Amino acid sequence: MAVRWYCSLPLSAAQVVRLLAERHIDVTARTVLNWVQTFGPQLAAVPRQYRRRVGRKWTVAEVFCIRGKPKLYLYGAVDEQGQVLDVLLRYKRDRAGAEAFFRQALTRTDMTPSTVITDHHQPYVKAVATIIPLARHVRTGLHRRHGYTTPPSERSHVPTRDRLRGARGLRTVGTGPRFLESFEAFHTLRRGTVKLRSLVPRYRPTQASMHETARVIVEAVDVLEAQLKKDARV
C-alpha cells in the first residue's frame, strides 16, 4: 500500500508516513523509500505480462531532469497506440545512452519495431543502425506540419515530470530507474494499457465508473503482490 501510494500519487515519503500512522503503522520516511526501491521494480515487472500487444512503430524521445546536479536524461518510447513501452535514465545524452535504451526496450517488450521515429539528435542514427538494423529510421522534429513528429513520446513524459517536480527530482541513475519503473507500472494500470480483466475477471471497463476502476486497480495490485509472494516461495 505504501509503495502504491508513493508511486501512483504526488506524495512525499513523509506524507506517506503520516497516512500510515493514521492506520497505526509506524515507520520512517527512509523505510518507505527503501520499500519503493525494493518492491517497486518487482511490482513493475509483473504487469508487463498483461499489457496490450506492443506496436511495431516506435516514437522515441528524451527529456531533461533538471532538478539538482548532475543533470539527468530520461529516455522513453511509445508505440502507435500511445502505449509507453519503456523508460531509461542516463547521465549523458549520447550514443551509449540511446543504445542502452534500445537494448532494454527490446528485451522488455520482446518486440522488434519496423519503424523508429526520433528527433534529429545525431547519436540516434548509429544507435538505431547498430541495435535495430532492419528498422526504418525516421528522423524528424517537434514542429513539422506534415509527416512524422515526436510529440506522442514527449507527451508521455509529462506525467513523469509532474511527479518528479513534487519529488524534487532524481538523485542518481542507480535509484532513479527503480522509482521510474514503479511509477510507470502504476500509471499504465490507470491508463488502461494493462488488461485489468486478466487480473480481476469481473471488471468491465466499458461499464465501470471512475470510482469502480480505482477500486479494481487496488485489487489488481493485490493480485500482483500475491503472485510475487508465490514466486518467492517457489
Secondary structure, DSSP 4 states (H G I P E B T S, - for coil): -HHHHHHHSS--HHHHHHHHHHTT----HHHHHHHHHHHHHHHHHTGGGGBPPPPSEEEEEEEEE-SSSS-EEEEEEE-TT--EEEEEEES--SHHHHHHHHHHHHHHHT---SEEEE-S-THHHHHHHHH-TTSEEEE-BSS-SSS-BSHHHHHHTHHHHHHHHHHT----TTTHHHHHHHHHHHHHHHHT-B-HHHHSTT--TTT--HHHHHHHHHHHHHHHHHHHHHHHH-
